[in-house]
Amino acid sequence: MGSPLGRATAALLALVLAGGCLVTGLLTAPAAHADEWRDKQYWLGESGITKAWEVSKGAGVKVAVIDSGVDAQHPDLKGAVAGGYDASGSGQPNGQKGVGSKTEHGTLVATMLAGRGHQPADATASPTPGPAALPPDGIIGVAPEAQILSVSTWLGSANPSGKSDQDQIPEAVRWAVDNGAKVINISLGSTTPQWPQSWDAAFLYAEQKDVVIVAAAGNRVGGNTQVGAPATIPGVLTVAGLDRKGAASVDASSQGISIGVAAPAENLLGGLPGGSYAEWAGTSGATPIVSGVAALIRSKWPEMSAKQVINRIVTTAKDAGAPGKDPLYGFGVLDAEAALKGNVPEAGANPLGSIAEWIRVHRRGNLATPAPLPTSEVPSAVPTLPEATVPAAKPPSQRDTALGAAVVIGFSLLFVAIIAAAVVQLRRAARSPGVVAEEPDTGVMDSVDSARKP
């Protein structure tokens, strides 16, 4: 069956853009005008984002996008990408060239998170009226004044460099933290709730450095009926998906106890490398909506801790589904305006848990060092739903087989010798009257007529 670590790795490589990039139509539109694109960004109004812009647009906050790479030359990302890093080992040092199986994925995510739109080619149109005062063309992200750090990872297909997700993910997280990210967006995931132990130290490091990590719950249509790692890691803000009616999406979402909040995941729009656009679906797109709101909060309150940012988002969410926290909506549906304007009591702890506490309990207090351990020497985390396994029988060696045959032959010769000796004894007994003999083969006691006849 393979080790748990091997199964976790295989699952990650099989379904990495997990949150799922369900691109429903690639649309090349070099001149996308507000009437055909901006008006389709329904989540800006329905999730309270345009109202939240009255308070903050994300200025001064760096958000790391750990994904397939971000095209910084896209017209809607002009000036938005502040740097990058290639964790894949593929030779793209700035993280701004697509790698892996879905090279467009990172740009789709980044434009939804921090797209800035652009002026039309004739430059005669005026900015969109209202408090946002943003360019009228292209995609506007949830946090249009935030900066993007692009961290590229090669997932979904064989990596030419040989680096697996076990190495890339912790390296990407640590680089993002060390380079000033206050929010990390991970629209990647797997079909298993477990994660390699090699990830522990990096996610602990982010928690200790007070960084908000937002991750995609995954999509049923892509095989994620349950939330998979890294969205199962304690302390991570996991995002579920909603359909166009605001209900839990059947295809573009999954379910699990680690879900924190739900956001739109269908009929989404994002930018593609080269300057075009796509309509897509999945929690890969819902995640940057929530990451963008986290950036708005961290811009408004720079000193607010990561646990308070997460608490503000989940506390102000609109309850949906079963009363209270549930495995489809988490704490409820995202409400960006309430998250930026509401009066939220301070929380004593992250409502979604702590990786430090999890390590204390499940790793027997071994918090490890901030640097990731060699992945070949550490086991995978225990799965949430462990599989019952039966060890395979070990085939005997030739030496064992030869030894067994020798033992059988030895016992056979001994048995023959015993029978022969018994026959001799019976013959002797037949010559002596009044002796009772035991038939060696039947075990039946017989009386031997010992009267000698003349």
Kinemage of the C-alpha trace (Angstrom):
@kinemage 1
@onewidth
@group {chain A} dominant
@subgroup {mainchain}
@vectorlist {calphas} color= white
{ca met a 1} P 0.000 0.000 0.000
{ca gly a 2} L 2.956 2.322 0.561
{ca ser a 3} L 3.790 4.507 3.537
{ca pro a 4} L 1.411 7.240 4.779
{ca leu a 5} L 3.991 9.802 3.701
{ca gly a 6} L 4.114 8.354 0.222
{ca arg a 7} L 0.329 8.370 -0.033
{ca ala a 8} L 0.201 12.004 1.134
{ca thr a 9} L 2.797 13.008 -1.448
{ca ala a 10} L 1.029 11.182 -4.253
{ca ala a 11} L -2.259 12.840 -3.375
{ca leu a 12} L -0.675 16.276 -3.385
{ca leu a 13} L 0.914 15.725 -6.746
{ca ala a 14} L -2.335 14.403 -8.156
{ca leu a 15} L -4.574 17.250 -7.033
{ca val a 16} L -2.510 20.233 -6.270
{ca leu a 17} L -4.267 23.261 -7.550
{ca ala a 18} L -6.740 22.227 -5.032
{ca gly a 19} L -8.606 24.447 -4.249
{ca gly a 20} L -9.090 23.580 -7.759
{ca cys a 21} L -8.721 25.539 -10.883
{ca leu a 22} L -11.930 24.698 -12.659
{ca val a 23} L -11.496 26.954 -15.656
{ca thr a 24} L -14.793 27.000 -17.474
{ca gly a 25} L -13.694 29.128 -20.391
{ca leu a 26} L -10.464 30.756 -21.516
{ca leu a 27} L -11.353 34.098 -22.945
{ca thr a 28} L -8.745 36.166 -24.732
{ca ala a 29} L -9.786 39.767 -24.294
{ca pro a 30} L -6.902 42.245 -24.566
{ca ala a 31} L -9.342 45.144 -24.234
{ca ala a 32} L -11.707 44.126 -21.454
{ca his a 33} L -14.041 46.983 -20.615
{ca ala a 34} L -15.959 47.552 -17.430
{ca asp a 35} L -19.300 46.723 -18.983
{ca glu a 36} L -18.169 43.197 -19.852
{ca trp a 37} L -15.803 42.387 -16.975
{ca arg a 38} L -16.100 44.684 -13.978
{ca asp a 39} L -19.854 44.249 -13.755
{ca lys a 40} L -19.366 40.477 -13.628
{ca gln a 41} L -17.336 40.728 -10.420
{ca tyr a 42} L -20.462 40.236 -8.337
{ca trp a 43} L -18.538 39.250 -5.198
{ca leu a 44} L -17.180 42.772 -4.783
{ca gly a 45} L -20.645 44.023 -3.926
{ca glu a 46} L -22.338 40.922 -2.547
{ca ser a 47} L -19.526 40.080 -0.131
{ca gly a 48} L -19.344 43.657 1.171
{ca ile a 49} L -15.954 44.383 -0.353
{ca thr a 50} L -16.796 47.697 -2.048
{ca lys a 51} L -18.144 48.937 1.299
{ca ala a 52} L -15.014 47.707 3.050
{ca trp a 53} L -12.940 49.840 0.663
{ca glu a 54} L -14.337 52.866 2.497
{ca val a 55} L -12.055 51.789 5.349
{ca ser a 56} L -9.090 50.109 3.659
{ca lys a 57} L -7.773 48.940 0.291
{ca gly a 58} L -4.829 46.956 1.635
{ca ala a 59} L -2.039 49.545 1.358
{ca gly a 60} L 1.250 48.585 2.984
{ca val a 61} L 0.502 44.847 3.246
{ca lys a 62} L 2.440 42.121 1.443
{ca val a 63} L 0.518 38.972 0.551
{ca ala a 64} L 2.471 35.908 -0.560
{ca val a 65} L 0.840 33.807 -3.262
{ca ile a 66} L 2.282 30.290 -3.002
{ca asp a 67} L 1.208 28.882 -6.319
{ca ser a 68} L 2.404 28.178 -9.869
{ca gly a 69} L 3.937 31.622 -10.393
{ca val a 70} L 2.466 35.070 -11.146
{ca asp a 71} L 2.789 37.015 -14.397
{ca ala a 72} L 3.804 40.452 -13.118
{ca gln a 73} L 3.412 41.841 -16.658
{ca his a 74} L -0.336 41.329 -16.721
{ca pro a 75} L -1.898 44.806 -17.195
{ca asp a 76} L -4.021 44.416 -14.068
{ca leu a 77} L -0.956 43.595 -11.924
{ca lys a 78} L 1.203 46.531 -13.008
{ca gly a 79} L 3.113 47.649 -9.924
{ca ala a 80} L 1.437 45.040 -7.726
{ca val a 81} L 4.163 42.358 -7.633
{ca ala a 82} L 6.849 43.388 -5.158
{ca gly a 83} L 9.111 40.377 -5.521
{ca gly a 84} L 9.203 36.654 -5.762
{ca tyr a 85} L 11.017 33.373 -5.289
{ca asp a 86} L 11.100 30.012 -7.018
{ca ala a 87} L 10.736 27.164 -4.532
{ca ser a 88} L 10.482 24.567 -7.290
{ca gly a 89} L 14.136 24.586 -8.257
{ca ser a 90} L 13.164 25.022 -11.908
{ca gly a 91} L 15.465 27.981 -12.484
{ca gln a 92} L 12.937 30.863 -12.313
{ca pro a 93} L 14.420 32.898 -9.450
{ca asn a 94} L 11.750 35.604 -9.201
{ca gly a 95} L 8.697 33.309 -9.138
{ca gln a 96} L 7.101 35.222 -12.007
{ca lys a 97} L 7.032 32.561 -14.674
{ca gly a 98} L 4.435 29.822 -14.569
{ca val a 99} L 5.667 26.349 -13.634
{ca gly a 100} L 4.040 22.969 -13.068
{ca ser a 101} L 0.920 21.511 -14.624
{ca lys a 102} L -1.211 24.681 -14.583
{ca thr a 103} L 1.003 27.661 -15.262
{ca glu a 104} L -1.928 30.086 -15.366
{ca his a 105} L -3.191 29.299 -11.883
{ca gly a 106} L -1.062 31.742 -9.902
{ca thr a 107} L -1.992 34.685 -12.119
{ca leu a 108} L -5.703 33.896 -11.782
{ca val a 109} L -5.331 33.912 -7.993
{ca ala a 110} L -3.185 37.065 -7.845
{ca thr a 111} L -5.510 39.186 -9.991
{ca met a 112} L -8.506 38.261 -7.837
{ca leu a 113} L -6.538 39.111 -4.712
{ca ala a 114} L -4.742 42.326 -5.663
{ca gly a 115} L -5.633 43.192 -9.263
{ca arg a 116} L -5.562 46.927 -9.940
{ca gly a 117} L -7.451 47.076 -13.224
{ca his a 118} L -6.173 49.335 -15.981
{ca gln a 119} L -7.156 52.275 -18.087
{ca pro a 120} L -8.556 51.560 -21.578
{ca ala a 121} L -6.249 51.869 -24.536
{ca asp a 122} L -7.698 55.249 -25.590
{ca ala a 123} L -7.313 56.551 -21.995
{ca thr a 124} L -10.479 58.630 -22.357
{ca ala a 125} L -12.594 56.817 -19.771
{ca ser a 126} L -12.772 58.161 -16.255
{ca pro a 127} L -12.328 56.048 -13.147
{ca thr a 128} L -15.268 54.162 -11.764
{ca pro a 129} L -17.298 56.621 -9.633
{ca gly a 130} L -17.590 56.160 -5.893
{ca pro a 131} L -15.178 55.688 -2.994
{ca ala a 132} L -13.094 53.088 -4.814
{ca ala a 133} L -12.081 55.449 -7.663
{ca leu a 134} L -10.382 52.633 -9.553
{ca pro a 135} L -9.539 52.189 -13.261
{ca pro a 136} L -12.593 51.009 -15.210
{ca asp a 137} L -11.070 48.130 -17.203
{ca gly a 138} L -9.874 44.683 -16.220
{ca ile a 139} L -10.013 42.846 -12.896
{ca ile a 140} L -10.037 44.625 -9.544
{ca gly a 141} L -8.799 42.537 -6.650
{ca val a 142} L -10.209 42.505 -3.139
{ca ala a 143} L -7.133 44.366 -1.863
{ca pro a 144} L -6.125 46.512 -4.871
{ca glu a 145} L -3.438 48.420 -2.971
{ca ala a 146} L -1.747 45.382 -1.432
{ca gln a 147} L 1.519 44.006 -2.799
{ca ile a 148} L 2.065 40.478 -4.069
{ca leu a 149} L 5.019 38.219 -3.317
{ca ser a 150} L 4.988 35.423 -5.891
{ca val a 151} L 6.375 32.096 -4.637
{ca ser a 152} L 6.311 29.505 -7.402
{ca thr a 153} L 5.988 25.767 -6.772
{ca trp a 154} L 6.041 22.927 -9.282
{ca leu a 155} L 3.082 20.696 -8.529
{ca gly a 156} L 0.673 18.540 -10.499
{ca ser a 157} L 3.301 16.889 -12.681
{ca ala a 158} L 6.820 15.482 -12.382
{ca asn a 159} L 9.215 18.209 -11.269
{ca pro a 160} L 12.390 18.244 -13.428
{ca ser a 161} L 14.405 19.407 -10.409
{ca gly a 162} L 13.286 16.433 -8.329
{ca lys a 163} L 11.958 18.579 -5.464
{ca ser a 164} L 8.668 17.271 -4.051
{ca asp a 165} L 5.905 19.123 -2.244
{ca gln a 166} L 7.481 17.926 1.004
{ca asp a 167} L 10.413 20.257 0.273
{ca gln a 168} L 8.759 23.022 -1.737
{ca ile a 169} L 5.864 23.923 0.571
{ca pro a 170} L 7.886 24.497 3.774
{ca glu a 171} L 10.571 26.336 1.795
{ca ala a 172} L 7.915 28.565 0.221
{ca val a 173} L 6.237 29.332 3.548
{ca arg a 174} L 9.517 30.219 5.263
{ca trp a 175} L 10.641 32.456 2.391
{ca ala a 176} L 7.319 34.302 2.451
{ca val a 177} L 7.552 34.905 6.200
{ca asp a 178} L 11.186 36.034 6.018
{ca asn a 179} L 10.378 38.476 3.221
{ca gly a 180} L 7.644 40.365 4.966
{ca ala a 181} L 4.402 38.627 4.061
{ca lys a 182} L 1.656 39.378 6.594
{ca val a 183} L -0.802 37.116 4.770
{ca ile a 184} L -0.060 33.896 2.837
{ca asn a 185} L -2.506 32.581 0.241
{ca ile a 186} L -2.319 28.847 -0.528
{ca ser a 187} L -4.820 27.840 -3.215
{ca leu a 188} L -3.295 24.367 -3.262
{ca gly a 189} L -4.337 21.185 -1.558
{ca ser a 190} L -4.682 17.431 -1.544
{ca thr a 191} L -7.165 14.611 -1.186
{ca thr a 192} L -5.782 13.575 2.197
{ca pro a 193} L -6.175 15.339 5.560
{ca gln a 194} L -2.656 14.421 6.639
{ca trp a 195} L 0.478 16.384 5.875
{ca pro a 196} L 4.161 15.463 5.914
{ca gln a 197} L 5.901 16.112 9.216
{ca ser a 198} L 8.408 18.122 7.200
{ca trp a 199} L 5.753 20.865 7.032
{ca asp a 200} L 5.383 21.226 10.801
{ca ala a 201} L 8.310 23.544 11.433
{ca ala a 202} L 7.443 25.945 8.599
{ca phe a 203} L 3.804 26.397 9.628
{ca leu a 204} L 4.910 26.751 13.250
{ca tyr a 205} L 7.402 29.394 12.125
{ca ala a 206} L 4.630 31.350 10.385
{ca glu a 207} L 2.459 31.124 13.498
{ca gln a 208} L 5.302 32.338 15.698
{ca lys a 209} L 5.962 35.238 13.321
{ca asp a 210} L 2.271 36.237 13.443
{ca val a 211} L 1.392 35.556 9.786
{ca val a 212} L -2.161 34.791 8.610
{ca ile a 213} L -2.318 31.702 6.377
{ca val a 214} L -5.416 31.214 4.216
{ca ala a 215} L -5.937 27.918 2.348
{ca ala a 216} L -8.457 26.376 -0.048
{ca ala a 217} L -10.798 23.621 1.142
{ca gly a 218} L -10.790 21.857 -2.252
{ca asn a 219} L -13.520 20.838 -4.704
{ca arg a 220} L -15.731 17.773 -4.856
{ca val a 221} L -15.593 17.688 -8.636
{ca gly a 222} L -11.822 17.380 -8.353
{ca gly a 223} L -11.979 14.523 -5.871
{ca asn a 224} L -11.991 16.489 -2.612
{ca thr a 225} L -15.117 15.321 -0.815
{ca gln a 226} L -13.326 16.139 2.451
{ca val a 227} L -10.941 18.997 3.183
{ca gly a 228} L -7.331 18.064 2.472
{ca ala a 229} L -3.979 19.364 3.700
{ca pro a 230} L -2.720 22.043 4.127
{ca ala a 231} L -6.236 23.317 4.885
{ca thr a 232} L -6.436 20.830 7.779
{ca ile a 233} L -3.444 22.324 9.608
{ca pro a 234} L -4.539 23.958 12.912
{ca gly a 235} L -4.518 27.751 12.828
{ca val a 236} L -4.969 27.975 9.054
{ca leu a 237} L -8.053 29.880 7.853
{ca thr a 238} L -9.725 27.367 5.534
{ca val a 239} L -12.107 28.670 2.851
{ca ala a 240} L -15.135 26.769 1.520
{ca gly a 241} L -16.957 27.703 -1.702
{ca leu a 242} L -20.393 29.151 -2.450
{ca asp a 243} L -22.457 28.901 -5.603
{ca arg a 244} L -23.994 31.891 -7.350
{ca lys a 245} L -27.021 31.777 -5.011
{ca gly a 246} L -24.848 31.964 -1.912
{ca ala a 247} L -25.309 28.330 -0.894
{ca ala a 248} L -22.558 25.749 -0.385
{ca ser a 249} L -21.327 24.791 -3.843
{ca val a 250} L -21.907 21.178 -4.839
{ca asp a 251} L -18.906 21.002 -7.185
{ca ala a 252} L -16.658 23.906 -6.232
{ca ser a 253} L -16.237 23.148 -2.539
{ca ser a 254} L -15.790 20.325 -0.034
{ca gln a 255} L -16.580 19.840 3.629
{ca gly a 256} L -14.735 19.347 6.892
{ca ile a 257} L -14.451 20.470 10.492
{ca ser a 258} L -11.461 22.707 9.709
{ca ile a 259} L -13.458 25.103 7.483
{ca gly a 260} L -13.464 28.626 8.871
{ca val a 261} L -15.486 30.702 6.411
{ca ala a 262} L -17.214 30.408 3.010
{ca ala a 263} L -16.811 32.726 0.020
{ca pro a 264} L -17.924 32.828 -3.644
{ca ala a 265} L -16.434 30.012 -5.749
{ca glu a 266} L -18.502 29.939 -8.956
{ca asn a 267} L -18.681 32.246 -11.988
{ca leu a 268} L -15.391 33.869 -10.992
{ca leu a 269} L -13.126 35.953 -13.247
{ca gly a 270} L -9.365 36.221 -13.248
{ca gly a 271} L -6.402 37.224 -15.348
{ca leu a 272} L -4.265 34.861 -17.426
{ca pro a 273} L -0.562 35.160 -18.251
{ca gly a 274} L -0.118 37.346 -21.305
{ca gly a 275} L -2.916 39.764 -20.490
{ca ser a 276} L -6.111 37.827 -21.202
{ca tyr a 277} L -8.843 36.629 -18.835
{ca ala a 278} L -10.793 33.532 -17.853
{ca glu a 279} L -14.007 32.576 -16.166
{ca trp a 280} L -13.334 29.916 -13.578
{ca ala a 281} L -14.612 28.233 -10.428
{ca gly a 282} L -13.268 26.573 -7.306
{ca thr a 283} L -12.101 27.301 -3.809
{ca ser a 284} L -8.814 28.320 -5.437
{ca gly a 285} L -10.714 31.491 -6.333
{ca ala a 286} L -12.645 31.780 -3.069
{ca thr a 287} L -9.380 31.745 -1.107
{ca pro a 288} L -7.880 35.000 -2.490
{ca ile a 289} L -11.171 36.756 -1.750
{ca val a 290} L -10.684 35.921 1.933
{ca ser a 291} L -6.925 36.583 1.808
{ca gly a 292} L -7.732 39.979 0.353
{ca val a 293} L -10.045 40.776 3.272
{ca ala a 294} L -7.294 39.719 5.680
{ca ala a 295} L -4.996 42.200 3.894
{ca leu a 296} L -7.607 44.965 4.262
{ca ile a 297} L -7.754 44.307 8.007
{ca arg a 298} L -3.975 44.188 8.446
{ca ser a 299} L -3.707 47.465 6.531
{ca lys a 300} L -6.319 49.150 8.725
{ca trp a 301} L -4.871 47.770 11.982
{ca pro a 302} L -1.155 47.061 11.394
{ca glu a 303} L -0.607 46.011 15.010
{ca met a 304} L -3.492 43.527 15.101
{ca ser a 305} L -2.305 39.958 15.680
{ca ala a 306} L -2.939 37.179 13.178
{ca lys a 307} L -5.300 35.382 15.563
{ca gln a 308} L -7.356 38.577 15.952
{ca val a 309} L -7.509 39.049 12.165
{ca ile a 310} L -8.842 35.514 11.744
{ca asn a 311} L -11.227 35.966 14.652
{ca arg a 312} L -12.580 39.181 13.110
{ca ile a 313} L -13.274 37.430 9.797
{ca val a 314} L -15.020 34.380 11.261
{ca thr a 315} L -16.890 36.259 14.001
{ca thr a 316} L -18.471 38.708 11.544
{ca ala a 317} L -19.376 35.979 9.023
{ca lys a 318} L -23.097 35.473 8.396
{ca asp a 319} L -24.235 32.168 9.874
{ca ala a 320} L -25.483 29.709 7.254
{ca gly a 321} L -26.457 26.066 7.178
{ca ala a 322} L -26.772 24.397 10.579
{ca pro a 323} L -26.721 26.899 13.481
{ca gly a 324} L -23.202 27.720 14.608
{ca lys a 325} L -20.026 26.332 13.093
{ca asp a 326} L -20.651 23.513 10.631
{ca pro a 327} L -18.608 21.462 8.117
{ca leu a 328} L -20.058 23.187 5.023
{ca tyr a 329} L -19.826 26.905 5.885
{ca gly a 330} L -17.547 26.949 8.905
{ca phe a 331} L -18.541 29.976 10.971
{ca gly a 332} L -20.547 31.344 8.055
{ca val a 333} L -20.480 33.394 4.843
{ca leu a 334} L -17.822 36.098 4.458
{ca asp a 335} L -18.972 39.667 5.184
{ca ala a 336} L -16.089 42.005 4.370
{ca glu a 337} L -17.891 45.182 5.420
{ca ala a 338} L -18.653 43.790 8.878
{ca ala a 339} L -15.092 42.523 9.206
{ca leu a 340} L -13.769 46.042 8.564
{ca lys a 341} L -16.415 48.036 10.382
{ca gly a 342} L -17.798 45.739 13.080
{ca asn a 343} L -17.077 45.890 16.790
{ca val a 344} L -15.419 42.548 17.471
{ca pro a 345} L -14.335 41.508 20.998
{ca glu a 346} L -10.728 40.411 21.329
{ca ala a 347} L -10.171 36.666 21.202
{ca gly a 348} L -7.971 34.820 23.637
{ca ala a 349} L -6.824 32.359 20.989
{ca asn a 350} L -7.093 31.599 17.303
{ca pro a 351} L -10.608 30.134 16.875
{ca leu a 352} L -9.165 27.680 14.345
{ca gly a 353} L -6.533 26.285 16.668
{ca ser a 354} L -2.753 26.380 16.946
{ca ile a 355} L -0.108 24.314 15.192
{ca ala a 356} L 2.135 24.749 18.241
{ca glu a 357} L -0.458 23.129 20.479
{ca trp a 358} L -1.060 20.365 17.926
{ca ile a 359} L 2.648 19.584 17.829
{ca arg a 360} L 2.788 19.542 21.630
{ca val a 361} L 0.009 16.946 21.762
{ca his a 362} L 0.660 14.856 18.641
{ca arg a 363} L 4.435 15.118 18.372
{ca arg a 364} L 4.885 14.578 22.122
{ca gly a 365} L 6.045 18.126 22.702
{ca asn a 366} L 8.735 18.075 20.031
{ca leu a 367} L 8.319 21.521 18.497
{ca ala a 368} L 11.255 20.890 16.164
{ca thr a 369} L 13.549 23.623 14.907
{ca pro a 370} L 12.421 26.409 12.558
{ca ala a 371} L 14.404 24.807 9.721
{ca pro a 372} L 12.609 21.904 7.999
{ca leu a 373} L 14.004 18.491 8.815
{ca pro a 374} L 15.261 16.130 6.091
{ca thr a 375} L 12.067 14.688 4.645
{ca ser a 376} L 13.564 11.261 4.018
{ca glu a 377} L 14.006 10.733 7.745
{ca val a 378} L 10.702 11.876 9.180
{ca pro a 379} L 7.330 10.115 9.089
{ca ser a 380} L 4.067 11.616 7.925
{ca ala a 381} L 1.512 12.990 10.351
{ca val a 382} L -1.064 10.540 11.607
{ca pro a 383} L -4.130 10.813 9.345
{ca thr a 384} L -7.399 12.091 10.750
{ca leu a 385} L -9.109 8.912 9.552
{ca pro a 386} L -6.429 6.230 9.826
{ca glu a 387} L -6.659 3.270 7.497
{ca ala a 388} L -6.851 -0.239 8.913
{ca thr a 389} L -3.926 -2.173 7.499
{ca val a 390} L -2.833 -5.823 7.726
{ca pro a 391} L 0.907 -6.533 7.347
{ca ala a 392} L 1.661 -8.683 4.304
{ca ala a 393} L 2.992 -12.176 4.977
{ca lys a 394} L 6.737 -12.396 4.483
{ca pro a 395} L 7.704 -15.104 1.941
{ca pro a 396} L 10.209 -17.679 3.250
{ca ser a 397} L 13.767 -17.551 2.051
{ca gln a 398} L 15.430 -20.469 0.276
{ca arg a 399} L 17.389 -21.128 3.434
{ca asp a 400} L 14.186 -21.328 5.484
{ca thr a 401} L 12.630 -23.706 2.906
{ca ala a 402} L 15.661 -26.018 2.884
{ca leu a 403} L 15.735 -26.074 6.677
{ca gly a 404} L 12.054 -26.936 6.838
{ca ala a 405} L 12.495 -29.844 4.393
{ca ala a 406} L 15.399 -31.235 6.411
{ca val a 407} L 13.326 -31.173 9.598
{ca val a 408} L 10.453 -33.044 7.898
{ca ile a 409} L 12.811 -35.754 6.549
{ca gly a 410} L 14.429 -36.174 9.968
{ca phe a 411} L 11.093 -36.691 11.710
{ca ser a 412} L 10.023 -39.200 9.011
{ca leu a 413} L 13.153 -41.353 9.506
{ca leu a 414} L 12.714 -41.261 13.275
{ca phe a 415} L 9.094 -42.406 12.926
{ca val a 416} L 10.108 -45.351 10.697
{ca ala a 417} L 12.753 -46.398 13.239
{ca ile a 418} L 10.181 -46.345 16.045
{ca ile a 419} L 7.801 -48.571 14.027
{ca ala a 420} L 10.552 -51.040 13.243
{ca ala a 421} L 11.536 -51.292 16.895
{ca ala a 422} L 7.907 -51.883 17.872
{ca val a 423} L 7.573 -54.745 15.396
{ca val a 424} L 10.658 -56.461 16.906
{ca gln a 425} L 9.212 -56.106 20.389
{ca leu a 426} L 5.904 -57.645 19.283
{ca arg a 427} L 7.632 -60.683 17.829
{ca arg a 428} L 9.531 -61.226 21.062
{ca ala a 429} L 6.351 -60.856 23.087
{ca ala a 430} L 4.582 -63.484 20.956
{ca arg a 431} L 7.025 -66.074 22.186
{ca ser a 432} L 6.282 -65.267 25.857
{ca pro a 433} L 2.817 -66.376 27.282
{ca gly a 434} L 0.574 -63.955 29.231
{ca val a 435} L 2.002 -60.781 27.802
{ca val a 436} L -0.351 -58.033 26.763
{ca ala a 437} L 0.886 -56.043 23.771
{ca glu a 438} L -0.138 -52.627 22.366
{ca glu a 439} L -0.713 -52.430 18.655
{ca pro a 440} L 1.360 -49.412 17.740
{ca asp a 441} L -0.771 -48.249 14.799
{ca thr a 442} L -4.286 -48.697 16.230
{ca gly a 443} L -3.733 -48.102 19.905
{ca val a 444} L -6.251 -50.883 20.677
{ca met a 445} L -5.319 -53.073 23.618
{ca asp a 446} L -5.637 -56.841 22.769
{ca ser a 447} L -5.182 -59.950 24.906
{ca val a 448} L -2.606 -62.296 23.388
{ca asp a 449} L -3.400 -65.971 23.789
{ca ser a 450} L -0.328 -67.188 25.523
{ca ala a 451} L -1.349 -70.815 25.993
{ca arg a 452} L 1.170 -72.893 24.321
{ca lys a 453} L -0.244 -75.674 22.295
{ca pro a 454} L 1.614 -79.007 22.360
